[in-house]
Amino acid sequence: MNLIKILRSAFLVVLACLVLSACATKKVATMKQMQGDVYTGTDSVEYLADGVPDRVFFATNESILTTRSRDTLRKQAGWLRENSDVNVVLEGHADERGTREYNLALGERRANAAKDYLMTYGISSNRISVLSYGKERPVDSGSNPLAWSKNRRSVTVKAN
Amino acid sequence: MIFRYLLILIILFPIKAFSLIEVDITRGNLSPLPVAVSPLSVDSESKKSFEKLLKKKDIGAEISLVVENNLVKSGLFNPLDKDAFLQNPNIAHLKPRFEDWALIKAQALITGKVTLVDEKLRVEFRLWDVLAGKEMMALAFTTVPTNWRRVGHIITDKVYERLTGETGYFDTRIIYVAEEGPKTNRIKKLAIMDQDGFNNKYLTLGNELVLTPRFSPTNQMVTYLSYFKNLPRVYLLDIETGIQEVVGDFPGMTFAPRFSPDGKKIIMSFAMDGNSDIYTMDLENRVVERITNHPSIDTSPSYSPDGKYICFNSDRSGYQQIYVMKSDGSNVKRISFGKGIYGTPVWSPRGDLIAFTKMHKGRFYIGVMRTNGKGERLLTENFYQEAPSWSPNGRVLIFYRETKTDSQGKGFSAKLWSIDLTGYNERLVETKTDASDPSWSTLLSN
């Protein structure tokens, strides 16, 4: 009887360790790709040119640019200065966890935050148009915080 | 339109009788009223003609089935099994043997007769109080035969009105967005159907993204958001002619449109430089008026039925909350103060309540509050649901609900649901495809 008890508790301990470590690794993986709830990974990112990411990410309900986003946008501004014949559309998006109409406004606000920043780096406003998709065009169809963080974004798309 | 051909001729007036039947509609109805819907009787000659015209073997039984389904879905009535009926439909319609109907525990009885008269469908029906042994109502009307489902809806409305004292909501339609394809690239079309899901028709082809359609008060026009040529703008669609036009000439996205209660204006949001404010446009003289002017997001406007007030959604406090103002934009007052954040306020057609979506701790609720923000009641909770739209009698809300996907993004669906004000009687509204953004019409026959 005692042996069975010991074995059983040992088994439970092992099981608990396994579960905990599994959780830990999963959390680390998610952590690496998110800071707060802003996406910092590169899964969905495309590039306008070498070293010029096409998108910036936002926290839930926010349109504030992070340090990282400002860095990306400075790279985009540099690239736009070098390619003065290129016009861009800034496509603003929200995650699926909000009402449709508010999200349309939020997407517009996010794209405009990016537009304003590009303008302060010398890009003329008539080269930039803004298009909000609200929550209509997610890149990640998952229903989890990581997927949602990838979807809260403003993507700079070549218009010509 | 078809319903112009609809002639309601009242040949017999409701007979005043003290009735024993009362339907309690103030709370969740746990014991719906047992009612017998006797199949409408059809003479054999009419039957043959209808079968040829409509490809329906027994049009009388079909119409009574429409009535029965409506009654079940209302949650207030319990239509009894037809196999237990003892009396022939044609005889019951003339003189019911009340003992027989009382025996199967029916409290109300609906009988009727359908005939083909000059290529038209003529229906007469009666509502009987079984326990009192009295006729409560008798009506007849004539319409084109292809309108036969509407006949069932009108009968239901009349019965509902007589038994509950409230106007019905069955002879109505729903406009919504039909959805197909992967979540990352949904194809969306405007679609219209009867309130019970029949006679579904697509109004756009799905070439461009369309969102948030809303009926005009006369149900002839629809205002909605279209991404035609990748320029999200509010559009107007004439359902009869199919003609579409852009509303106004705005240098940016317009969205969240609704009609004013008199149908003369469209109220909507216009987004410019990261700021959304509320505007109206007069459809006759094209005059655009700015209603809000605030550096926050102001959207989802909805008029009170008298047109004097507007409720809307704003994040001027930092988060989405519900506000009410006078229709000229003055006297802005926040009315939502509960836990969580609030969106999509819609004023009830009765004027007394505002329906909304509430988000709290990762859950979504559909609820109602009084127009001063007091008396908040949450009717339903889920993973994701929003955009309530009122039935014309202000008793039922239709909204859409989306399901959670797994880590691979599988398992997504969007469906229409309805729930009544009691918070009971939640029902799936069946649609051929996935569906969202429902908007309920007013009564078609009034």
Chai-1 contact restraints between the chains, C-beta under 6 A:
chainA,res_idxA,chainB,res_idxB,connection_type,confidence,min_distance_angstrom,max_distance_angstrom,comment,restraint_id
A,T99,B,G343,contact,1.0,0.0,6.0,A-B,restraint_1
A,T99,B,T344,contact,1.0,0.0,6.0,A-B,restraint_2
A,T99,B,T357,contact,1.0,0.0,6.0,A-B,restraint_3
A,T99,B,E386,contact,1.0,0.0,6.0,A-B,restraint_4
A,E101,B,A256,contact,1.0,0.0,6.0,A-B,restraint_5
A,E101,B,T299,contact,1.0,0.0,6.0,A-B,restraint_6
A,E101,B,S300,contact,1.0,0.0,6.0,A-B,restraint_7
A,Y102,B,T299,contact,1.0,0.0,6.0,A-B,restraint_8
A,Y102,B,Q320,contact,1.0,0.0,6.0,A-B,restraint_9
A,Y102,B,G343,contact,1.0,0.0,6.0,A-B,restraint_10
A,L104,B,F255,contact,1.0,0.0,6.0,A-B,restraint_11
A,A105,B,A271,contact,1.0,0.0,6.0,A-B,restraint_12
A,A105,B,S276,contact,1.0,0.0,6.0,A-B,restraint_13
A,A105,B,I297,contact,1.0,0.0,6.0,A-B,restraint_14
A,A105,B,T299,contact,1.0,0.0,6.0,A-B,restraint_15
A,E108,B,M253,contact,1.0,0.0,6.0,A-B,restraint_16
A,E108,B,A271,contact,1.0,0.0,6.0,A-B,restraint_17
A,R109,B,G274,contact,1.0,0.0,6.0,A-B,restraint_18
A,N112,B,D273,contact,1.0,0.0,6.0,A-B,restraint_19
A,N112,B,G274,contact,1.0,0.0,6.0,A-B,restraint_20
A,S132,B,M253,contact,1.0,0.0,6.0,A-B,restraint_21
A,P138,B,T184,contact,1.0,0.0,6.0,A-B,restraint_22
A,S141,B,K183,contact,1.0,0.0,6.0,A-B,restraint_23
A,S141,B,T184,contact,1.0,0.0,6.0,A-B,restraint_24
A,S141,B,T405,contact,1.0,0.0,6.0,A-B,restraint_25
A,S141,B,G409,contact,1.0,0.0,6.0,A-B,restraint_26
A,G142,B,T405,contact,1.0,0.0,6.0,A-B,restraint_27
A,G142,B,S407,contact,1.0,0.0,6.0,A-B,restraint_28
A,G142,B,G409,contact,1.0,0.0,6.0,A-B,restraint_29
A,S143,B,K404,contact,1.0,0.0,6.0,A-B,restraint_30
A,S143,B,T405,contact,1.0,0.0,6.0,A-B,restraint_31
